[in-house]
């Protein structure tokens, strides 16, 4: 019986096509030879086949029911039954003759592949059973059957109401009329009328044509193909280029042009499609409407010029042979299915998509790049919307970086991108349904811009191990967002989220650690949100978590031992902790009332609360907040846990009396409410006795000064009440707080006594301090303080420049700074205080009003290690602040900083570092200015080192306070200069724009500090930063750099690249044209670099590991 064509693998189909072509050529050759013999032997009328001696041909009669080899029909023949092919058959029907058969098929016991070739000018008519060269049964029982091909070179094949089943059919001439054709069809000539089923239709249609008179007509319904007429076109070498308009409207001046690019594809000349002009491209409802539709198979390059503002719908759909495209900065939107390719197309798909710098693209529409095997993506900051399935089913996509501030990701946008391991979600506001389903993500970190994670967004991400969500404060995690297939997740951190949806993390069976920080307005944990997280052991809820939904933690059975419910929790849903077999303790902060809807807590678990009670000394505790200890479902009594009592300082609590059971009210809504009556607790309160006391042994003062003594008692927690006295109040007096006032020159003994609160003085502890008072010193008006924005002084150097204290500079000596209080006259006596710290440090402060309306303040700190820090601050009447800060260490080294800060924040400051010989080793000068016209703020910092080397840093902030640009210039002692220029992008990213250097080694700094003192990481190395710079051979890159843009090192002489971390290398970013050595610090880093070398244009670069 006939067999139906079964399913075949892609490789099997390819092999059959290759075999079919070989057999077809043999058949054509056989036909030509046969025709030559016929024409050479007899006239065409009264044809009699003449066969040479070495050829075997069988003439078909009414009785010929098996065909194989060369078969000829010279007369009208009718075979009412079935004809079986027993081998490859070439059938030649004489012109004007008709062969009618019931059906054509394989013999059931002979299923090897057999091909049929039809020649001649006659007609073959097949009955309703049809022509079958493959398995047509509903369920093949002959898996070994092979499929044959059908070739028609001339004549007519008529199957009224019947079908053709074959592995492939080639029509080179003549005509075919059938109900249905199942199998691939290649049309090189002739005419066919049929419905095409389970196959691909290909016609010989080069990209332009010479003669419109020859046509291949296709009539009937075409599965996945347009109905109507496919024109046969032939090659004419001078026909290119061709071009036309493709603008959306008359106002959009966008054109297309096809030109040859010198390559070939499938034996034909390859083309470049160029889109140019200004304005938007047209949208096309179908690829069949594209002006270049007949050329898609030959287009190997697409260029889109700057000026085009929109890429139209379906513009390049199923044009599968160009491997890369650059989207110009002018493009604002990419239409639906613009670069879509069918998964069935297996040619050189689009592997690289690059958005030009400064991209204005806001919208990437639905299915724009669906099925395209892109390897990596950087989504421009301008993009606000990514449509449904925009990058779905990209099997080779490994990484995506979002760089915007408000990007929405559509449904299934990256669905089943099964190689996608890393995504940087900067600026993402919402993530659609199934957006990252079945990807290979290992970790997910979502930003504070996030508002929504929709249903199933990360469903079945089987490699996902950690999730960190820092939402906007009102973010929503949708139902089943990380449901079921995310079985490797171990840690989840959630903050800034209003609600966690139904089954959001359900069945994450390896989840071990969960941290939820509630938002101010309240966070709700939904139904079954963490159900079936068997290994959850570490559950932390902080902030304002308000409710825990029904079955929220059900079946967390293997790890959950204790739960802490914040005071904010108002309700716990039914069975919330059901089947948590190991749950032993539930803590509720300040638990006076809590709604439990039979939460499923095991009856063996304790329900405890937190309650701290402070009691005054010698008073029995009463009115304590009560804490339930055990709650059983079968009674309404609660045993009270021991109350924690915190006494006043200086006392201990012991012998707390036991407490009895207290009835608890159980309302109809299962709310347990603690009774409001007071509880009295008997306890013993005892004083902590002072056993020791220390204070300074001596203190020097000038007459008229005052200082306060600091006394430390032991043990810690003892009553610190003491009594002070002076044995010579003419020299010095002391009050009850320990403040000593020097009256006149001489000595006095200050005594302090701790009495322990009893009449018995035999056990009192005492300590003494000798006060030496000198005659009054001359008045010196001094002050202190730091500048706003400039920072205080330290061991030398600024935030951008390390200290250099090794050598003096130009032999300079002494203090090069100026006391701002010089020339000031005090109105009266300074207010002075002295404090001795527990660490032995002494702090002296004074403040005085001056006659000109200014104030002078002084602070002097003498540390236990001998370091003395002095700070003088003069605040002028107009708000200007002048400062002098000095730090002198015990080894004799000193740092001095003077500054003047205006009331608008502008300042000038100078920091001088001095060695123990009094020689200046480094000077740092800072000047901050604000433009009155533009509001821009500039900070310039110059550092002069002892060696003569200098560093100049200049940064500029916009009027709204954002960094815009910066530069760092270093000059060596021998006059060599290295300058690095930076720019801040609109999204705040700081990039390296250019390097000018005479030095052989240049280091890219880790960060840039702006004019307001804010540090910004340097993250991007842009293109051509060293173009034309011949001196630089070594480039050192710090750890914050994330990206080397394409052509970053192009035109440079760099031979050594030192990396602290591994950035992303874009196309040709390391292509210097020279031997390159890359130095990293670990094997992991080396491997990460090695994977990118080919893309980076340095496949032969050497990688060294230096610890």
CORJOLIN-V832789 format. One record per helix or strand of 2 or more residues. SS is the DSSP state (2 for helix, 1 for strand). FROM is the first residue (numbers start at 0). TO is the last residue. Records with the same first field share a line. If there is no record, write none. Layout:
BEGIN
SS: FROM-TO ; FROM-TO
END
This chain:
BEGIN
2: 9-40 ; 286-288 ; 292-297 ; 1082-1089 ; 1092-1095
1: 56-58 ; 65-72 ; 76-92 ; 97-106 ; 115-119 ; 122-131 ; 148-151 ; 155-170 ; 174-186 ; 190-196 ; 200-202 ; 214-218 ; 227-230 ; 241-244 ; 252-264 ; 267-280 ; 298-303 ; 307-310 ; 323-326 ; 332-333 ; 351-354 ; 362-363 ; 375-378 ; 384-385 ; 398-408 ; 421-430 ; 442-445 ; 451-452 ; 465-476 ; 490-499 ; 512-516 ; 522-524 ; 537-541 ; 544-547 ; 561-564 ; 570-571 ; 584-588 ; 592-595 ; 605-609 ; 611-614 ; 620-621 ; 627-629 ; 636-639 ; 643-646 ; 650-653 ; 661-662 ; 664-665 ; 670-672 ; 679-680 ; 683-686 ; 691-693 ; 697-701 ; 705-707 ; 711-713 ; 722-725 ; 731-733 ; 738-741 ; 745-753 ; 764-773 ; 830-835 ; 841-849 ; 854-861 ; 867-874 ; 880-887 ; 893-900 ; 906-913 ; 918-929 ; 936-944 ; 949-956 ; 962-970 ; 976-983 ; 989-996 ; 1000-1003 ; 1006-1008 ; 1014-1020 ; 1033-1036 ; 1042-1043 ; 1055-1058 ; 1063-1064 ; 1076-1079 ; 1101-1104
END
